């Protein structure tokens, strides 16, 4: 039988590995937005769901770490570090969303569903907390039974937000038939981070059951199990979209982005405007539906990019002409 202390050390190591991977996954999108000076490839709903979810998860992990009677299950320092770090990065991304907002882009908006979800989450939490504080609802009377409480509620809200938040981005990619502006490195780090998160959660459950047989009811961190599993499923979808479903379209989009970035460096202040809208990639990119033969290759030829200064406004206009040969 494996020594319990060895399992604890292994669990801590795996926990910090998942922390590094999951934390790193946020930076790729943050840097990409800054590099493009745009958030056109980012779903606004996704960001708001993240903001709601990580705020809830930060409260959940901190309180659960210091008081196990809340029924959160095992919570490690790496869980707290991840939740706080993720919340900070999400706040920065929300700042980018506001700063790079383009009113003319119809995709850059927060849906009614997202607004309603956010309102219901926090109104429900404060109502439940108020009932507990005034002893109208008493979930902590029996410590042997984990009763639904305000903290348990936040953990479930985080799982629900994770289940919902990826849907707008999946549909956004599908609608454009492209993953341009959505960092695949973010997805890959998130995928492996989710894998290590699940491994650590399983180990923590096993360790708790072995060391404290009377506390089996509090040995499962349901929120953490949910986050890891749901993230793995959605990351697999994003990977399929990027490397398989919309691969040809992404080649075209990356060519336009590269020229756009090159144009940004030609102005006195490094500012550029482009007539290329990421949303239009669906119309300009090769149409997969017309290619029945998977072995056919699409050649993009005679691409010419003409940029020039206009009226000393430090902006560039990019004229793209593309002939597709199949």
ABEGO torsion letter per residue (X at the ends): XBBAAAAAAAAAAAAAAAAAAAAAAAAAAAAAAAAAGBAAABBAAAAAAAAAAAAAAAAAAAAAAABAAAGAEBBBAAAAAAAAAAAAAAAAAAAAAAAABBAABAABBBBAAAAAAAAAAAAAAAAAAAAAAAGABBAAABAABBBBBAAAAAAAAAAAAAAAAAAAAAAAAAAAGBABGBBAAAAAAAAAAAAAAAAAAAAAAAAAAAABAAAAAAABBAAAAAAAAAAAAAAAAAAAAAAAAAAAAAAAAAAAAAAAAAAAAABAAGBBBBABBAAAAAAABBBAAABABAABBBBBBGBBBBBBBBGGAGBBBBBBBBBBBX
